Amino acid sequence: MNDRRVVLAQELHDGIAQDLVGLGFSIDSLIASSNDLQVKDSLRQLRFSITELINTVRLEIHNLRSAADLIPDTEHKDLTYELMRVISEILRNVSEHAHASHLSIQISDNGIGGAVSKEGSFGLIGIQERIAKLNGETRIDSSEQGTRIVIEIPIGS
């Protein structure tokens, strides 16, 4: 179903709704760490307001998705943008719900290969540097049959 309302519902869910949930968790953490009763009370009131906003956004997402008169979306889809939103949602769910200690990401294609570090090109180097900063490992296998990039990252506490 390619409908503009569904796309909008997806954007709301993966964007503002998740940001509000993250903000709520941050406020919960502040409440737990505060010793000042007045500050705790103020933070609780703020938390209740955020919870109401989350419920309102979720209701609107539901309304957008369940509308009867759907409008087909004929606009060109940006593959990179859509995949980034999907991957972002998956990573957010792992971070917030999975209680995992390890994350593995693998991306493969059947292209012409050639994914090697080249002078003056920093894409692959940047990926490896970012993953190393997370105490992770990157493996890149590239040949005429395509490229496979595997990222392994320890997560959690």
C-alpha positions as CSV (number, residue, x, y, z in Angstrom):
1,M,0.0,0.0,0.0
2,N,1.7,3.2,-1.2
3,D,-0.3,5.9,0.3
4,R,0.8,9.3,1.5
5,R,-0.9,8.9,4.8
6,V,0.8,5.6,5.4
7,V,4.2,7.3,4.6
8,L,3.3,10.2,7.0
9,A,2.3,7.6,9.7
10,Q,5.7,5.9,9.2
11,E,7.5,9.2,9.5
12,L,5.6,10.1,12.7
13,H,6.3,6.7,14.2
14,D,10.0,6.5,13.3
15,G,10.6,10.2,14.0
16,I,8.7,12.2,16.6
17,A,7.0,9.3,18.4
18,Q,10.3,7.6,19.0
19,D,12.0,10.9,20.0
20,L,9.2,11.5,22.5
21,V,9.7,8.0,23.9
22,G,13.4,8.7,24.3
23,L,12.7,12.0,25.9
24,G,10.4,10.2,28.4
25,F,13.1,7.7,29.2
26,S,15.6,10.6,29.8
27,I,13.1,12.2,32.2
28,D,12.6,8.9,34.0
29,S,16.4,8.7,34.5
30,L,16.5,12.3,35.9
31,I,13.6,11.5,38.3
32,A,15.5,8.4,39.6
33,S,18.7,10.3,40.1
34,S,17.3,13.4,41.7
35,N,17.2,13.8,45.5
36,D,15.2,17.1,45.4
37,L,11.5,16.3,46.0
38,Q,10.4,19.5,44.3
39,V,12.5,18.8,41.2
40,K,11.2,15.2,41.1
41,D,7.6,16.5,41.3
42,S,8.2,18.9,38.4
43,L,9.8,16.2,36.3
44,R,6.9,13.8,37.0
45,Q,4.5,16.4,35.7
46,L,6.6,16.9,32.6
47,R,6.7,13.1,32.2
48,F,2.9,12.9,32.4
49,S,2.7,15.6,29.7
50,I,5.1,13.7,27.4
51,T,3.1,10.5,28.0
52,E,-0.1,12.3,26.9
53,L,1.7,13.6,23.8
54,I,3.0,10.1,22.9
55,N,-0.6,8.7,23.2
56,T,-1.9,11.5,21.0
57,V,0.8,10.9,18.3
58,R,0.1,7.2,18.4
59,L,-3.6,7.8,18.0
60,E,-3.0,10.0,15.0
61,I,-0.7,7.4,13.5
62,H,-3.4,4.9,13.9
63,N,-6.0,7.2,12.3
64,L,-3.7,7.9,9.4
65,R,-3.1,4.2,8.8
66,S,-6.7,3.2,9.0
67,A,-8.3,5.9,6.8
68,A,-10.6,4.3,4.3
69,D,-10.0,6.6,1.3
70,L,-6.3,6.0,0.6
71,I,-4.5,8.2,-1.8
72,P,-1.9,6.3,-3.9
73,D,1.6,7.9,-3.7
74,T,3.0,8.1,-7.2
75,E,6.1,10.1,-6.2
76,H,9.5,8.5,-6.7
77,K,10.8,6.8,-3.6
78,D,14.3,7.5,-2.4
79,L,15.8,4.1,-1.6
80,T,18.6,5.4,0.6
81,Y,16.2,7.5,2.7
82,E,13.7,4.7,3.2
83,L,16.4,2.2,4.1
84,M,17.9,4.6,6.6
85,R,14.6,5.0,8.3
86,V,14.1,1.3,8.5
87,I,17.6,0.7,9.9
88,S,17.2,3.5,12.3
89,E,14.0,2.0,13.7
90,I,15.6,-1.5,14.0
91,L,18.6,0.0,15.9
92,R,16.3,2.0,18.1
93,N,14.3,-1.1,18.9
94,V,17.5,-3.1,19.7
95,S,18.7,-0.2,21.9
96,E,15.4,0.2,23.8
97,H,13.9,-3.3,24.0
98,A,16.3,-6.1,23.1
99,H,18.5,-6.2,26.2
100,A,21.2,-7.5,23.8
101,S,24.9,-7.6,24.4
102,H,26.0,-7.8,20.8
103,L,24.8,-6.4,17.5
104,S,25.7,-7.8,14.1
105,I,24.9,-5.9,10.9
106,Q,25.6,-7.4,7.4
107,I,24.9,-5.7,4.1
108,S,25.6,-7.6,0.8
109,D,25.1,-6.7,-2.8
110,N,25.6,-8.4,-6.1
111,G,27.4,-5.5,-7.8
112,I,30.8,-5.3,-9.4
113,G,32.8,-5.2,-6.2
114,G,35.8,-2.9,-5.8
115,A,35.0,-1.8,-2.2
116,V,38.6,-1.1,-1.2
117,S,40.3,1.9,0.4
118,K,41.5,4.3,-2.3
119,E,43.7,7.3,-1.9
120,G,41.7,10.5,-1.4
121,S,38.5,8.5,-0.6
122,F,37.4,8.3,3.0
123,G,34.1,6.4,2.9
124,L,35.3,3.0,4.0
125,I,37.9,4.4,6.3
126,G,35.2,6.6,8.0
127,I,33.0,3.5,8.5
128,Q,35.9,1.6,10.0
129,E,36.9,4.5,12.3
130,R,33.3,4.9,13.5
131,I,32.9,1.2,14.3
132,A,36.3,1.1,16.0
133,K,35.2,4.0,18.2
134,L,32.3,1.8,19.3
135,N,34.8,-1.1,20.1
136,G,33.5,-2.9,17.1
137,E,34.9,-4.7,14.1
138,T,34.4,-4.2,10.4
139,R,35.0,-6.9,7.7
140,I,34.7,-6.0,4.0
141,D,34.8,-8.7,1.4
142,S,34.6,-7.4,-2.2
143,S,35.0,-9.2,-5.5
144,E,33.5,-9.2,-9.0
145,Q,30.5,-11.0,-7.6
146,G,29.6,-8.2,-5.1
147,T,30.5,-6.8,-1.8
148,R,29.7,-7.9,1.8
149,I,30.2,-5.6,4.8
150,V,29.9,-7.1,8.2
151,I,29.9,-5.0,11.4
152,E,30.1,-6.5,14.9
153,I,29.5,-4.3,17.9
154,P,29.3,-5.0,21.6
155,I,26.3,-3.2,23.1
156,G,24.6,-2.8,26.4
157,S,26.2,-2.5,29.8
